[in-house]
Amino acid sequence: MQKHPRIRNVKSLLSVAFIIAALFIGALMLQKYNGRGQQPTGSAQSQPSGTMLISLFFATNDGQGLARETREIDSCGSDLSVCVQNAIEELSNGPIGDLAPTLPAVAIVNSVQVNGETAVIDINQAFANGLPGGSSSETTAVYSIVDTILFNFPRIKRVKFLLEGRTAETLKGHLDLRMPMEADFRLEKKKDAPSPPVQR
């Protein structure tokens, strides 16, 4: 027994209406999802006044890791090498809060170049000589620079260190710098949650 043509037409219309509604809802959800991803969390943010906010990685007071401090600096425009240079100079100024500096006061960055996804940083010999002995100070100095650059400028994926124009093998004999360095955010120490009150 065949179904009435009018019933088939109603079912077809309902099917088409359902598909159109599903496509409309899907488009709205896609638009909402794309809007959520427009502002990356790990990059320098321009401010209306010609400045920009960056996150600098300084040493924790116990010297066992790194922690962020937000700083407002002058905007560097579209030249990424200038942005990196400004960030390192601000890092060498030391922290404002209760963190510890990672770079010696005599540290000088001779030049910064950005080649593709690699930032090439030429530092002076006094930078290496000014670091305290031990692997901890060398590690925090190197990764404070690397993590600061890669966190704020996601187009850069690695940092190559030069020492007075030549490939830096190491700064104090502990960390191998012959190959470009990638970020290691595992060194960042999160602020501890307050301890619960002791029950008496």
Contacts in CASP RR format, 6 or more apart in sequence:
PFRMAT RR
TARGET T0000
AUTHOR 0000-0000-0000
METHOD contacts of the structure
MODEL  1
MQKHPRIRNVKSLLSVAFIIAALFIGALMLQKYNGRGQQPTGSAQSQPSG
TMLISLFFATNDGQGLARETREIDSCGSDLSVCVQNAIEELSNGPIGDLA
PTLPAVAIVNSVQVNGETAVIDINQAFANGLPGGSSSETTAVYSIVDTIL
FNFPRIKRVKFLLEGRTAETLKGHLDLRMPMEADFRLEKKKDAPSPPVQR
40 154 0 8 1.000
42 55 0 8 1.000
42 151 0 8 1.000
42 152 0 8 1.000
42 154 0 8 1.000
43 151 0 8 1.000
43 152 0 8 1.000
43 153 0 8 1.000
43 154 0 8 1.000
44 52 0 8 1.000
44 53 0 8 1.000
44 54 0 8 1.000
44 83 0 8 1.000
44 87 0 8 1.000
44 152 0 8 1.000
44 153 0 8 1.000
45 52 0 8 1.000
45 53 0 8 1.000
46 52 0 8 1.000
46 75 0 8 1.000
47 53 0 8 1.000
47 72 0 8 1.000
47 75 0 8 1.000
50 74 0 8 1.000
50 75 0 8 1.000
51 72 0 8 1.000
51 73 0 8 1.000
51 74 0 8 1.000
51 75 0 8 1.000
52 72 0 8 1.000
52 73 0 8 1.000
52 74 0 8 1.000
52 75 0 8 1.000
52 76 0 8 1.000
53 70 0 8 1.000
53 71 0 8 1.000
53 72 0 8 1.000
54 70 0 8 1.000
54 71 0 8 1.000
54 73 0 8 1.000
54 87 0 8 1.000
54 90 0 8 1.000
54 148 0 8 1.000
54 152 0 8 1.000
55 68 0 8 1.000
55 69 0 8 1.000
55 70 0 8 1.000
55 71 0 8 1.000
55 148 0 8 1.000
55 151 0 8 1.000
55 152 0 8 1.000
56 68 0 8 1.000
56 69 0 8 1.000
56 70 0 8 1.000
56 71 0 8 1.000
56 87 0 8 1.000
56 90 0 8 1.000
56 91 0 8 1.000
56 95 0 8 1.000
56 144 0 8 1.000
56 148 0 8 1.000
57 66 0 8 1.000
57 67 0 8 1.000
57 68 0 8 1.000
57 91 0 8 1.000
57 102 0 8 1.000
57 143 0 8 1.000
57 144 0 8 1.000
57 147 0 8 1.000
57 148 0 8 1.000
57 151 0 8 1.000
57 188 0 8 1.000
58 66 0 8 1.000
58 67 0 8 1.000
58 68 0 8 1.000
58 69 0 8 1.000
58 91 0 8 1.000
58 94 0 8 1.000
58 95 0 8 1.000
58 99 0 8 1.000
58 100 0 8 1.000
58 101 0 8 1.000
58 102 0 8 1.000
58 144 0 8 1.000
59 65 0 8 1.000
59 66 0 8 1.000
59 67 0 8 1.000
59 99 0 8 1.000
59 100 0 8 1.000
59 101 0 8 1.000
59 102 0 8 1.000
59 140 0 8 1.000
59 144 0 8 1.000
60 66 0 8 1.000
60 67 0 8 1.000
60 99 0 8 1.000
60 100 0 8 1.000
60 189 0 8 1.000
61 98 0 8 1.000
61 99 0 8 1.000
61 100 0 8 1.000
63 100 0 8 1.000
63 136 0 8 1.000
63 140 0 8 1.000
64 136 0 8 1.000
64 189 0 8 1.000
65 140 0 8 1.000
65 187 0 8 1.000
65 188 0 8 1.000
65 189 0 8 1.000
66 102 0 8 1.000
66 140 0 8 1.000
66 143 0 8 1.000
66 144 0 8 1.000
66 147 0 8 1.000
66 187 0 8 1.000
66 188 0 8 1.000
66 189 0 8 1.000
67 99 0 8 1.000
67 188 0 8 1.000
67 189 0 8 1.000
67 191 0 8 1.000
68 188 0 8 1.000
69 95 0 8 1.000
69 96 0 8 1.000
69 97 0 8 1.000
69 99 0 8 1.000
71 90 0 8 1.000
71 96 0 8 1.000
73 86 0 8 1.000
73 87 0 8 1.000
73 90 0 8 1.000
74 86 0 8 1.000
76 82 0 8 1.000
76 83 0 8 1.000
76 85 0 8 1.000
76 86 0 8 1.000
77 83 0 8 1.000
80 114 0 8 1.000
80 119 0 8 1.000
80 153 0 8 1.000
80 155 0 8 1.000
80 156 0 8 1.000
81 112 0 8 1.000
81 113 0 8 1.000
81 114 0 8 1.000
81 119 0 8 1.000
82 112 0 8 1.000
83 152 0 8 1.000
83 153 0 8 1.000
84 112 0 8 1.000
84 114 0 8 1.000
84 119 0 8 1.000
84 121 0 8 1.000
84 149 0 8 1.000
84 153 0 8 1.000
84 156 0 8 1.000
85 109 0 8 1.000
85 112 0 8 1.000
87 148 0 8 1.000
87 149 0 8 1.000
87 152 0 8 1.000
87 153 0 8 1.000
88 109 0 8 1.000
88 112 0 8 1.000
88 121 0 8 1.000
88 145 0 8 1.000
88 148 0 8 1.000
88 149 0 8 1.000
89 109 0 8 1.000
91 102 0 8 1.000
91 103 0 8 1.000
91 144 0 8 1.000
91 145 0 8 1.000
91 148 0 8 1.000
92 103 0 8 1.000
92 105 0 8 1.000
92 107 0 8 1.000
92 109 0 8 1.000
94 101 0 8 1.000
94 102 0 8 1.000
94 103 0 8 1.000
95 101 0 8 1.000
102 140 0 8 1.000
102 141 0 8 1.000
102 144 0 8 1.000
102 145 0 8 1.000
103 127 0 8 1.000
103 141 0 8 1.000
103 144 0 8 1.000
103 145 0 8 1.000
104 126 0 8 1.000
104 127 0 8 1.000
104 129 0 8 1.000
104 130 0 8 1.000
104 131 0 8 1.000
104 141 0 8 1.000
106 124 0 8 1.000
106 126 0 8 1.000
106 127 0 8 1.000
106 129 0 8 1.000
106 130 0 8 1.000
107 123 0 8 1.000
107 124 0 8 1.000
107 126 0 8 1.000
107 127 0 8 1.000
107 130 0 8 1.000
108 123 0 8 1.000
108 124 0 8 1.000
108 126 0 8 1.000
108 127 0 8 1.000
109 121 0 8 1.000
109 122 0 8 1.000
109 123 0 8 1.000
109 124 0 8 1.000
110 122 0 8 1.000
110 123 0 8 1.000
110 124 0 8 1.000
110 162 0 8 1.000
110 164 0 8 1.000
110 165 0 8 1.000
111 121 0 8 1.000
111 122 0 8 1.000
112 119 0 8 1.000
112 120 0 8 1.000
112 121 0 8 1.000
112 122 0 8 1.000
113 119 0 8 1.000
113 120 0 8 1.000
114 120 0 8 1.000
114 156 0 8 1.000
117 155 0 8 1.000
117 156 0 8 1.000
117 157 0 8 1.000
117 158 0 8 1.000
118 156 0 8 1.000
118 157 0 8 1.000
118 158 0 8 1.000
118 159 0 8 1.000
118 160 0 8 1.000
118 180 0 8 1.000
119 149 0 8 1.000
119 153 0 8 1.000
119 156 0 8 1.000
119 158 0 8 1.000
119 159 0 8 1.000
119 160 0 8 1.000
120 159 0 8 1.000
120 160 0 8 1.000
120 162 0 8 1.000
121 145 0 8 1.000
121 159 0 8 1.000
121 160 0 8 1.000
121 161 0 8 1.000
121 162 0 8 1.000
122 162 0 8 1.000
122 163 0 8 1.000
122 164 0 8 1.000
122 165 0 8 1.000
123 161 0 8 1.000
123 162 0 8 1.000
123 163 0 8 1.000
123 164 0 8 1.000
123 168 0 8 1.000
124 163 0 8 1.000
124 164 0 8 1.000
125 163 0 8 1.000
125 164 0 8 1.000
127 163 0 8 1.000
127 171 0 8 1.000
128 163 0 8 1.000
128 168 0 8 1.000
128 171 0 8 1.000
128 172 0 8 1.000
131 137 0 8 1.000
131 138 0 8 1.000
131 141 0 8 1.000
131 171 0 8 1.000
131 172 0 8 1.000
133 172 0 8 1.000
134 172 0 8 1.000
134 174 0 8 1.000
135 172 0 8 1.000
135 174 0 8 1.000
135 175 0 8 1.000
137 172 0 8 1.000
138 170 0 8 1.000
138 171 0 8 1.000
138 172 0 8 1.000
138 173 0 8 1.000
138 174 0 8 1.000
138 175 0 8 1.000
139 174 0 8 1.000
139 175 0 8 1.000
139 187 0 8 1.000
140 187 0 8 1.000
141 171 0 8 1.000
142 161 0 8 1.000
142 171 0 8 1.000
142 175 0 8 1.000
142 177 0 8 1.000
142 181 0 8 1.000
143 181 0 8 1.000
143 183 0 8 1.000
143 184 0 8 1.000
143 187 0 8 1.000
145 159 0 8 1.000
146 159 0 8 1.000
146 181 0 8 1.000
146 182 0 8 1.000
146 183 0 8 1.000
146 184 0 8 1.000
147 183 0 8 1.000
147 184 0 8 1.000
147 185 0 8 1.000
147 187 0 8 1.000
147 188 0 8 1.000
149 156 0 8 1.000
149 159 0 8 1.000
150 156 0 8 1.000
150 157 0 8 1.000
150 158 0 8 1.000
150 159 0 8 1.000
150 182 0 8 1.000
150 183 0 8 1.000
151 183 0 8 1.000
151 185 0 8 1.000
157 182 0 8 1.000
158 180 0 8 1.000
158 181 0 8 1.000
158 182 0 8 1.000
159 180 0 8 1.000
159 181 0 8 1.000
160 167 0 8 1.000
160 180 0 8 1.000
160 181 0 8 1.000
161 167 0 8 1.000
161 168 0 8 1.000
161 177 0 8 1.000
161 181 0 8 1.000
162 168 0 8 1.000
163 171 0 8 1.000
167 177 0 8 1.000
167 178 0 8 1.000
168 177 0 8 1.000
168 178 0 8 1.000
169 176 0 8 1.000
169 177 0 8 1.000
169 178 0 8 1.000
170 176 0 8 1.000
170 177 0 8 1.000
171 177 0 8 1.000
END
